Amino acid sequence: MAKQTITIYDVAREAGVSMATVSRVVNGNPNVKPSTRKKVSDVIEKLNYRPNAVARGLASKKTTTVGVILPSVTNLFFAQLARGIDDIALMYKYNIILANSDESKEKEIQVFNTMLDNQVDGIVFMAENVTDSIKREIERTNTPVVFAGTANDIEDAYSVNIDMIAAYHDATSNLLTHKKRVALVTGRPHILLSTQQVEGYKRALSEHQVDFDDSLLIQGSLTYKDASNIVEQLLQAKADAAIIKDDALASAVMSELLDRGIQVPEDFEIISNDNSLISEIVRPALSSIQQPLYDIGAVAMRLLTKVMNNEEVDERRVNLPHKIKHRKTTEE
């Protein structure tokens, strides 16, 4: 036998008040006598009444629900961002609908529009790349969107990230104090994130009066399965260090180097990008660009609450500080 759903009518009848009074109590309206508030609250607890967010939204035009879109639930980088988002959402009493776009342009559009169909009050968007198609969808909607840990060039966008150009400049400069032929292993050419990383890399080379050598720039839709080919290219280019775009790929490249008898960091230094749990548990532990992943998610969610509630926003684009975290794949 199905369990009967408790409605606002049931609470009002049991408490001997109007449904409007129950609604005011549920929504924290101060215009309710303390004795009445207690009586209604006791009935809500007794009946285990859970207000329907959509039904509440009919009156307030808000659902107190936020959509969070990330490209992969298995990617620790985005998972750590999501933790920060979730904690701040809970603090501000927002429910979260989490959707995985599977790094697919088509599914990304689908889940974005599904969020809008669910009448979310706002969306936190995470991706490696912001495609033209998703840009058009974002620009068409009145629903607030904040980018978290995602490079974008949308005018007037709300965004929380690190300064990726500065981060890759610092990582390259650090390696150039020990090594002579520093490579960059990054994502697909022409996407904004990769462009920023390459720019930071080239700036550091210029400052150290090192000529850019395109054999030391390896780009593409690279995963850990490409490690063997990447190492071949690094060795052919006579690289003695590399900055690698994510921890999984960096770990796989390091394992391939070690299997070939190349010592890390003595013969080859590595700096990764994500500073996720992987960087700490592999051996040797990976040095990394330390992005404040939890904080990026938390600040993005707080920024979204401000936009959704028409609060004053000091900065649309927030850049949080980064560090170079030295572990065992670099010589300090």
C-alpha positions as CSV (number, residue, x, y, z in Angstrom):
1,M,0.0,0.0,0.0
2,A,1.5,3.3,-1.1
3,K,2.4,5.8,1.7
4,Q,0.0,8.8,1.7
5,T,1.8,12.1,0.9
6,I,1.3,14.7,3.6
7,T,0.1,18.0,2.1
8,I,-0.1,21.6,3.3
9,Y,-3.9,21.1,3.7
10,D,-3.2,18.2,6.2
11,V,-0.9,20.4,8.2
12,A,-3.4,23.3,8.2
13,R,-6.3,21.1,9.3
14,E,-4.3,19.4,12.1
15,A,-3.0,22.8,13.4
16,G,-6.4,24.5,13.1
17,V,-5.0,27.3,10.9
18,S,-5.3,28.4,7.3
19,M,-3.0,27.1,4.6
20,A,-1.7,30.7,4.2
21,T,-0.5,30.6,7.8
22,V,1.3,27.3,7.2
23,S,2.9,28.7,4.1
24,R,4.1,31.8,6.0
25,V,5.7,29.5,8.7
26,V,7.4,27.3,6.1
27,N,8.8,30.3,4.3
28,G,10.0,32.1,7.4
29,N,7.6,35.0,7.2
30,P,8.0,37.0,10.4
31,N,4.3,38.0,10.4
32,V,3.2,35.0,12.4
33,K,2.6,35.0,16.2
34,P,5.2,32.9,18.1
35,S,2.5,30.7,19.6
36,T,1.0,30.0,16.2
37,R,4.4,29.4,14.7
38,K,5.2,26.8,17.4
39,K,1.9,25.1,16.9
40,V,2.3,24.8,13.2
41,S,6.0,23.7,13.5
42,D,5.0,21.0,16.0
43,V,2.4,19.6,13.5
44,I,5.0,19.8,10.6
45,E,7.4,17.7,12.7
46,K,4.6,15.3,13.9
47,L,3.4,14.6,10.3
48,N,6.9,14.8,8.8
49,Y,5.6,17.3,6.2
50,R,8.1,18.2,3.5
51,P,7.2,21.2,1.5
52,N,7.2,20.8,-2.3
53,A,9.8,23.2,-3.7
54,V,8.0,23.6,-7.0
55,A,4.7,24.2,-5.3
56,R,6.3,26.8,-3.1
57,G,7.8,28.4,-6.2
58,L,4.4,29.0,-7.7
59,A,3.9,31.8,-5.2
60,S,7.4,33.1,-4.8
61,K,8.5,32.4,-8.4
62,K,11.5,30.6,-6.9
63,T,12.2,26.9,-6.4
64,T,15.2,27.3,-4.1
65,T,16.8,24.8,-6.5
66,V,20.2,25.3,-8.3
67,G,21.4,23.3,-11.3
68,V,25.0,22.1,-11.3
69,I,26.4,20.9,-14.7
70,L,29.8,19.2,-14.7
71,P,31.5,17.3,-17.6
72,S,32.4,14.2,-15.7
73,V,31.4,12.9,-12.2
74,T,34.5,10.7,-12.2
75,N,36.9,13.7,-12.8
76,L,38.3,14.5,-9.3
77,F,39.0,18.1,-10.4
78,F,35.3,18.8,-10.9
79,A,34.2,16.6,-8.0
80,Q,36.2,18.8,-5.6
81,L,34.6,21.9,-7.1
82,A,31.2,20.3,-6.6
83,R,31.9,19.8,-2.9
84,G,32.4,23.5,-2.4
85,I,29.2,24.3,-4.3
86,D,27.2,21.8,-2.3
87,D,28.3,23.1,1.1
88,I,27.4,26.7,0.3
89,A,24.1,25.7,-1.3
90,L,23.3,23.8,1.9
91,M,24.3,26.9,4.0
92,Y,21.9,29.1,2.0
93,K,19.2,26.4,1.9
94,Y,19.3,25.7,-1.8
95,N,18.7,22.2,-3.2
96,I,21.0,21.0,-6.0
97,I,20.2,19.1,-9.2
98,L,23.5,17.6,-10.4
99,A,23.9,16.7,-14.1
100,N,26.8,15.1,-15.9
101,S,27.3,16.2,-19.5
102,D,29.7,13.4,-20.3
103,E,31.9,15.9,-22.2
104,S,29.4,15.8,-25.0
105,K,28.3,19.0,-26.7
106,E,24.9,17.5,-27.5
107,K,24.3,16.2,-24.0
108,E,25.5,19.5,-22.5
109,I,22.7,21.4,-24.4
110,Q,20.2,18.7,-23.3
111,V,21.0,18.9,-19.6
112,F,21.2,22.7,-19.7
113,N,17.7,22.9,-21.1
114,T,16.4,20.2,-18.7
115,M,17.6,22.4,-15.9
116,L,15.7,25.4,-17.3
117,D,12.6,23.1,-17.7
118,N,12.9,22.3,-14.0
119,Q,12.7,26.0,-13.3
120,V,16.0,26.2,-11.4
121,D,16.8,29.6,-9.9
122,G,20.3,29.5,-11.2
123,I,23.0,27.3,-12.7
124,V,26.7,26.6,-11.9
125,F,28.4,25.5,-15.1
126,M,31.6,23.6,-15.3
127,A,33.4,22.4,-18.4
128,E,36.8,22.2,-20.0
129,N,35.6,24.3,-22.9
130,V,32.6,26.6,-23.4
131,T,31.2,25.7,-26.9
132,D,29.5,28.2,-29.2
133,S,26.2,26.3,-28.9
134,I,26.2,26.5,-25.1
135,K,27.1,30.2,-25.3
136,R,24.0,30.8,-27.3
137,E,21.8,29.0,-24.8
138,I,23.3,30.9,-21.9
139,E,22.9,34.2,-23.6
140,R,19.3,33.4,-24.4
141,T,18.2,32.6,-20.9
142,N,17.3,35.0,-18.1
143,T,18.3,32.3,-15.5
144,P,21.6,33.4,-13.8
145,V,24.7,31.3,-14.7
146,V,28.0,31.3,-13.0
147,F,31.1,29.5,-14.4
148,A,33.2,27.6,-11.9
149,G,36.8,26.6,-12.9
150,T,35.9,27.1,-16.5
151,A,37.7,29.4,-19.0
152,N,35.2,31.5,-20.9
153,D,35.2,34.7,-23.0
154,I,31.5,35.6,-22.7
155,E,31.2,39.3,-22.1
156,D,29.8,40.2,-18.7
157,A,29.9,36.5,-17.6
158,Y,29.9,35.6,-13.9
159,S,33.0,33.4,-13.3
160,V,35.3,32.1,-10.6
161,N,38.7,30.6,-11.5
162,I,42.4,31.1,-11.2
163,D,44.5,33.2,-13.5
164,M,45.5,30.4,-15.8
165,I,48.1,32.5,-17.8
166,A,49.8,33.5,-14.6
167,A,49.7,29.9,-13.2
168,Y,51.4,28.4,-16.3
169,H,53.9,31.2,-16.4
170,D,54.9,30.4,-12.8
171,A,55.0,26.7,-13.4
172,T,57.2,27.1,-16.5
173,S,59.5,29.6,-14.7
174,N,59.9,27.2,-11.8
175,L,61.0,24.4,-14.1
176,L,63.4,26.6,-16.1
177,T,65.4,27.2,-12.9
178,H,66.5,23.5,-13.0
179,K,65.9,22.3,-16.6
180,K,66.6,23.5,-20.1
181,R,64.0,21.9,-22.3
182,V,60.6,22.3,-20.7
183,A,57.6,20.9,-22.6
184,L,53.9,21.7,-22.3
185,V,51.4,18.9,-22.6
186,T,47.9,20.5,-22.9
187,G,44.5,20.2,-24.4
188,R,43.1,20.8,-27.9
189,P,44.5,23.8,-29.8
190,H,42.2,26.8,-30.2
191,I,40.1,26.1,-27.0
192,L,40.4,29.0,-24.6
193,L,41.9,27.0,-21.7
194,S,44.7,25.7,-23.8
195,T,45.3,29.1,-25.4
196,Q,45.7,30.6,-21.9
197,Q,48.1,27.8,-20.8
198,V,50.2,28.2,-23.9
199,E,50.3,32.0,-23.5
200,G,51.6,31.6,-19.9
201,Y,54.2,29.1,-21.0
202,K,55.5,31.3,-23.9
203,R,55.7,34.3,-21.6
204,A,57.9,32.5,-19.2
205,L,60.2,31.2,-22.0
206,S,60.5,34.8,-23.3
207,E,61.4,36.1,-19.8
208,H,64.1,33.4,-19.5
209,Q,65.4,34.2,-23.0
210,V,64.5,30.7,-24.2
211,D,63.3,30.3,-27.8
212,F,60.0,28.6,-28.3
213,D,60.4,25.1,-29.8
214,D,57.1,23.7,-31.2
215,S,58.4,20.2,-30.8
216,L,58.0,20.8,-27.0
217,L,54.3,21.7,-27.3
218,I,52.1,18.6,-27.3
219,Q,48.3,19.3,-27.7
220,G,45.2,17.3,-28.3
221,S,42.3,15.4,-26.7
222,L,44.8,13.5,-24.5
223,T,44.0,10.9,-21.9
224,Y,46.1,8.6,-19.8
225,K,45.9,6.1,-22.6
226,D,48.1,8.4,-24.7
227,A,51.0,8.3,-22.2
228,S,53.3,6.1,-24.3
229,N,53.0,8.2,-27.4
230,I,53.5,11.4,-25.4
231,V,56.7,10.0,-23.8
232,E,58.0,9.1,-27.3
233,Q,57.4,12.7,-28.4
234,L,59.0,14.1,-25.2
235,L,62.1,12.0,-25.6
236,Q,62.4,12.8,-29.3
237,A,62.2,16.5,-28.5
238,K,64.9,15.9,-25.8
239,A,62.6,17.4,-23.1
240,D,63.9,17.2,-19.5
241,A,60.7,18.5,-17.9
242,A,57.0,19.0,-18.6
243,I,53.9,20.7,-17.4
244,I,51.0,18.3,-17.9
245,K,47.3,19.3,-18.1
246,D,45.8,17.0,-15.5
247,D,46.8,14.6,-12.7
248,A,45.7,11.3,-14.4
249,L,47.7,12.1,-17.5
250,A,50.7,13.3,-15.5
251,S,50.7,10.1,-13.5
252,A,50.5,7.9,-16.6
253,V,53.4,9.8,-18.2
254,M,55.4,9.5,-15.1
255,S,54.9,5.8,-14.9
256,E,55.9,5.4,-18.5
257,L,59.1,7.4,-17.9
258,L,59.9,5.3,-14.8
259,D,59.3,2.1,-16.8
260,R,61.9,3.2,-19.3
261,G,64.5,3.8,-16.6
262,I,64.2,7.6,-16.6
263,Q,64.3,8.9,-13.0
264,V,61.9,11.5,-11.8
265,P,62.8,14.2,-10.8
266,E,66.6,13.6,-11.3
267,D,66.3,13.1,-15.1
268,F,62.9,14.5,-15.8
269,E,60.7,16.9,-13.7
270,I,56.9,17.1,-13.9
271,I,54.4,19.7,-12.7
272,S,50.7,18.8,-13.1
273,N,47.7,21.0,-13.1
274,D,44.8,19.8,-10.9
275,N,46.4,19.1,-7.5
276,S,43.6,16.5,-6.9
277,L,43.9,13.5,-4.6
278,I,45.8,11.6,-7.3
279,S,48.7,14.0,-7.0
280,E,49.2,13.0,-3.4
281,I,48.7,9.3,-3.6
282,V,50.9,8.4,-6.6
283,R,54.6,7.7,-6.1
284,P,56.6,9.8,-6.4
285,A,53.9,12.4,-5.4
286,L,53.2,14.9,-8.1
287,S,54.2,18.6,-7.9
288,S,51.3,20.6,-9.1
289,I,49.7,23.9,-9.8
290,Q,47.6,24.2,-6.6
291,Q,44.2,25.5,-7.5
292,P,41.9,26.1,-4.5
293,L,39.3,23.7,-6.0
294,Y,36.9,23.7,-3.0
295,D,37.1,27.4,-2.7
296,I,36.4,28.0,-6.4
297,G,33.2,25.9,-6.1
298,A,32.2,27.6,-2.8
299,V,32.8,31.2,-4.1
300,A,31.0,30.4,-7.4
301,M,27.9,29.2,-5.4
302,R,28.0,32.3,-3.1
303,L,28.3,34.5,-6.2
304,L,25.3,32.8,-7.7
305,T,23.2,33.4,-4.5
306,K,24.0,37.1,-4.8
307,V,22.9,37.2,-8.5
308,M,19.8,35.2,-7.8
309,N,18.8,37.5,-5.0
310,N,19.7,40.7,-6.7
311,E,22.4,41.5,-4.2
312,E,25.3,43.8,-5.1
313,V,28.1,42.0,-6.9
314,D,31.6,43.6,-6.6
315,E,33.3,41.5,-9.3
316,R,31.7,39.5,-12.0
317,R,35.0,37.7,-12.7
318,V,36.8,36.4,-9.6
319,N,40.3,35.1,-9.8
320,L,41.4,33.2,-6.7
321,P,45.2,32.7,-5.9
322,H,47.2,29.7,-7.0
323,K,50.5,28.3,-5.8
324,I,53.0,25.8,-7.1
325,K,52.8,22.9,-4.7
326,H,56.2,21.0,-4.6
327,R,56.1,17.3,-3.9
328,K,58.5,14.7,-5.3
329,T,58.5,15.3,-9.1
330,T,60.4,18.6,-8.9
331,E,63.6,19.7,-7.3
332,E,63.1,22.8,-5.2
